[in-house]
């Protein structure tokens, strides 16, 4: 198991601390030329402030990373990017890239999606490990098998006692060790992470039309979130915005054979729908990874509870 300590701005930290009940954050990197691949899903990512504040001030649980356009990062996370506005985020990227301001460029940036973030009061900030070097710009990995990695883990756990971030295998074993072996958690996706990951597993293409114009593509819940539908990849599908609306209102559905069904009600109620009926019985385009395909239990729920037939 790994822990990663990433270096970040004090302003980023301050903004995120001010958001009540925050459930996810985007730890973004302005360069956009390298995808983060250090951690496995559920491993711990910690926030270390820029020098001279050489302290770890919080963290979160790793869910996903990729190189994303600025527009998608902002539309998905908004202030959970650690900024007040899209313009501020754009200017910070340009500051780090040392380039002139542009209101139109859709910069590619590295995005590390973290779930269930936590932040420490200043009195509980953790000093950086003794091997931390001043020339570390982005961050450093610590193996849990090492003394420093184990100390980091324990320092964080002590500060989060009573909160359901960690799962101890035992409170105290026969040797008197205070904690059981370290374990990862399955991070619960927030809305922004759900949107990004669904967009990416469908290769930024509508599952029905293969449309690639990103601004009109939306990550749809098959079972709506307000009806207890989870932010899970199996409950998501990437659709063009008009098809998303039709799915939510029951004018289209996807059957258990992954084929599109179009309700006769479109023609009855709107005296049209020719473009949509052209997709009747067509097989949707599914993600490459079978584990990311729409879950049939959600498809069945939609067929039985939403589709207008």
C-alpha positions in Angstrom: 0.0 0.0 0.0 1.1 3.5 -0.8 0.6 7.0 0.6 1.2 10.0 -1.6 2.0 13.4 -0.3 1.1 16.1 -2.9 2.3 19.7 -2.7 -0.4 22.4 -3.0 -1.2 26.1 -2.5 -2.3 27.5 0.7 -5.1 29.4 -1.2 -6.4 26.1 -2.6 -6.5 24.6 0.9 -8.2 27.7 2.4 -10.9 27.6 -0.3 -11.7 23.9 0.2 -11.8 24.3 4.0 -14.5 26.9 3.6 -16.9 24.6 1.7 -19.4 22.9 4.1 -19.9 19.1 3.8 -17.4 18.8 0.9 -17.5 15.3 -0.5 -14.8 15.4 -3.3 -12.1 17.6 -4.6 -10.1 17.9 -7.8 -6.3 18.1 -7.1 -5.3 19.6 -10.4 -1.9 20.0 -11.9 -1.4 22.9 -14.4 1.1 21.2 -16.7 -1.3 18.8 -18.2 1.5 16.7 -19.7 1.6 13.7 -17.3 -1.1 11.5 -15.9 -0.8 10.6 -12.2 -0.5 6.9 -11.7 1.1 6.4 -8.3 -1.9 5.2 -6.2 -4.5 2.5 -6.5 -8.2 3.3 -5.9 -8.9 3.9 -2.2 -5.3 4.7 -1.2 -4.5 7.8 0.7 -3.5 11.1 -0.9 -2.3 13.8 1.5 -2.0 17.6 1.1 1.3 19.3 1.9 1.5 23.1 1.7 4.2 24.9 -0.2 7.2 26.0 1.8 7.7 27.6 4.2 4.5 25.9 5.5 6.0 22.5 5.6 3.0 20.7 7.0 0.5 18.1 5.9 -2.9 19.7 6.3 -5.4 17.1 5.1 -6.1 14.5 2.4 -8.5 12.3 0.6 -8.9 8.9 -1.0 -7.8 8.4 -4.6 -10.5 7.5 -7.1 -9.3 8.4 -10.6 -6.9 10.6 -12.6 -6.6 11.7 -16.2 -5.6 14.7 -18.4 -8.8 16.7 -18.8 -9.8 19.9 -20.5 -10.2 22.9 -18.2 -13.9 23.2 -19.2 -14.7 19.7 -18.1 -12.8 20.1 -14.8 -14.7 23.3 -14.0 -18.1 22.1 -15.1 -17.7 19.0 -13.0 -16.2 20.4 -9.8 -16.7 24.2 -9.8 -15.4 25.5 -6.4 -14.2 22.0 -5.5 -11.3 22.8 -7.7 -10.2 25.1 -4.9 -11.0 28.4 -6.7 -13.9 30.8 -6.8 -14.4 31.0 -10.5 -13.4 29.6 -13.9 -11.5 32.8 -14.6 -9.5 32.4 -11.4 -8.6 28.8 -12.3 -7.6 29.8 -15.8 -5.3 32.6 -14.4 -3.7 30.2 -12.0 -2.9 27.8 -14.8 -1.4 30.6 -16.8 0.6 31.8 -13.8 2.2 28.4 -13.4 2.7 28.0 -17.1 4.2 31.5 -17.4 2.0 32.4 -20.3 -0.3 35.3 -21.3 -3.9 35.3 -20.3 -6.5 33.9 -22.8 -10.2 33.8 -22.4 -10.7 31.1 -25.0 -8.0 28.4 -24.7 -9.4 25.2 -23.1 -6.2 24.1 -21.4 -5.5 20.4 -20.7 -4.6 19.9 -17.0 -3.8 16.9 -14.9 -6.7 16.0 -12.6 -6.6 13.8 -9.5 -10.0 13.0 -8.2 -10.2 12.5 -4.4 -13.2 11.4 -2.4 -14.2 12.0 1.2 -11.6 14.8 1.7 -10.6 15.8 5.3 -8.8 18.8 6.6 -6.9 19.3 9.9 -7.2 22.3 12.3 -3.9 24.2 12.3 -3.0 22.8 15.7 -3.1 19.3 14.2 -1.1 19.9 11.1 1.5 17.1 10.6 5.1 18.1 10.1 6.6 16.7 6.9 8.5 13.4 7.3 12.2 13.8 8.2 13.3 12.7 4.7 11.4 15.5 2.9 13.6 17.5 0.6 13.1 21.2 -0.2 13.4 20.6 -3.9 10.4 18.3 -4.1 8.0 20.2 -6.4 5.0 17.9 -6.9 5.1 15.2 -4.2 6.5 12.0 -2.8 5.3 8.5 -2.3 5.7 6.5 0.9 5.3 2.8 1.2 3.3 1.5 4.1 5.9 -1.1 4.8 8.4 1.6 5.8 8.8 3.2 9.2 8.0 6.7 7.7 5.0 5.4 5.8 3.6 3.7 8.9 4.1 6.8 11.0 2.2 9.0 8.4 -0.6 6.5 8.5 -0.8 6.5 12.2 -0.6 10.3 12.5 -3.6 10.7 10.1 -5.6 8.0 11.9 -5.1 9.5 15.3 -6.5 12.8 14.0 -9.5 11.1 12.4 -10.5 9.0 15.3 -14.3 8.7 15.5 -14.8 9.4 11.8 -15.6 6.6 9.3 -12.6 7.1 7.0 -10.6 4.0 8.0 -11.5 0.4 8.7 -9.5 -1.1 11.4 -9.3 -4.9 11.4 -9.0 -4.8 15.1 -8.8 -2.1 17.8 -6.0 -3.8 19.6 -4.3 -7.1 19.0 -2.7 -9.5 21.4 0.7 -7.7 21.2 -0.9 -4.5 22.3 -0.5 -2.8 18.9 -3.0 0.1 18.8 -4.2 -0.4 15.2 -4.9 -3.3 12.9 -3.1 -3.5 9.5 -3.8 -0.6 7.2 -6.6 -1.1 4.7 -7.9 0.9 1.8 -11.5 2.0 1.4 -13.8 2.0 -1.6 -14.2 5.7 -2.3 -17.7 6.9 -2.7 -17.9 9.0 -5.8 -19.3 12.5 -5.7 -21.3 14.1 -8.6 -18.2 15.7 -10.2 -16.1 12.5 -10.1 -19.1 10.5 -11.5 -19.4 12.9 -14.4 -15.7 12.8 -15.2 -15.3 9.1 -15.0 -18.4 8.3 -17.0 -17.3 10.7 -19.7 -13.9 9.1 -19.8 -14.9 5.4 -19.8 -17.2 6.2 -22.8 -14.2 7.8 -24.6 -15.9 11.2 -24.6 -18.6 9.9 -27.1 -22.3 9.6 -26.8 -23.3 5.9 -26.2 -26.1 6.2 -28.8 -24.9 8.7 -31.5 -21.1 8.6 -31.0 -21.3 12.5 -30.9 -17.9 13.8 -29.7 -18.7 17.5 -29.1 -17.9 17.6 -25.4 -20.1 20.6 -24.3 -23.3 18.7 -25.3 -22.3 15.4 -23.6 -23.7 14.6 -20.2 -23.2 11.8 -17.7 -26.7 10.5 -17.1 -27.9 8.5 -14.1 -29.9 5.5 -15.2 -31.7 5.4 -11.8 -31.8 9.1 -10.7 -29.7 10.2 -7.8 -32.8 11.7 -6.1 -34.4 8.3 -6.2 -31.4 6.6 -4.4 -29.6 6.0 -7.7 -25.9 6.0 -6.7 -22.9 7.8 -8.3 -21.6 4.5 -9.6 -20.2 3.8 -13.1 -22.7 1.0 -13.6 -25.5 3.5 -13.0 -24.1 5.9 -15.6 -24.2 6.4 -19.3 -22.8 9.2 -21.5 -25.5 10.8 -23.7 -26.0 13.8 -25.9 -28.0 16.3 -23.8 -31.3 15.8 -25.6 -31.1 12.1 -25.2 -30.3 12.6 -21.5 -33.5 14.6 -21.1 -35.5 11.9 -23.0 -34.0 9.2 -20.8 -34.9 11.1 -17.6 -38.4 11.6 -18.8 -38.9 8.1 -20.0 -39.2 8.7 -23.7 -36.2 6.3 -24.3 -34.7 3.5 -22.4 -32.1 0.8 -22.8 -33.1 -2.9 -22.5 -31.1 -5.8 -21.0 -29.6 -6.5 -24.4 -28.1 -3.0 -24.4 -30.4 -1.9 -27.2 -32.2 1.5 -27.4 -36.0 1.5 -27.2 -37.9 4.7 -28.2 -41.3 5.3 -26.8 -44.3 5.7 -29.1 -45.3 8.6 -26.9 -42.9 10.9 -28.7 -44.9 10.7 -31.9 -48.2 10.7 -30.1 -47.4 13.8 -28.0 -45.1 15.8 -30.3 -46.1 14.5 -33.8 -42.4 14.0 -34.6 -39.4 12.1 -33.4 -38.1 10.9 -36.7 -34.5 11.5 -35.7 -34.9 9.4 -32.5 -36.8 6.6 -34.1 -33.9 6.1 -36.4 -32.0 4.7 -33.4 -34.7 2.3 -32.4 -33.3 -1.1 -31.6 -29.7 0.0 -32.2 -27.1 -1.4 -29.8 -25.4 1.3 -27.6 -21.7 1.7 -27.7 -20.3 0.4 -24.4 -17.1 1.0 -22.5 -14.1 -1.1 -23.3 -14.0 -2.5 -19.7 -16.9 -4.9 -19.1 -17.0 -3.7 -15.4 -18.0 -0.2 -16.6 -21.0 -1.4 -18.7 -24.5 -0.2 -17.5 -25.6 -2.5 -14.7 -28.7 -4.5 -15.8 -30.4 -4.0 -12.4 -30.5 -0.3 -13.1 -31.6 -0.8 -16.7 -34.4 -3.0 -15.5 -35.4 -0.5 -12.9 -35.6 2.2 -15.6 -37.6 0.0 -17.9 -40.1 -0.8 -15.1 -40.4 2.6 -13.4 -39.6 5.3 -15.9 -40.0 4.2 -19.5 -43.3 5.3 -21.1 -43.5 2.3 -23.5 
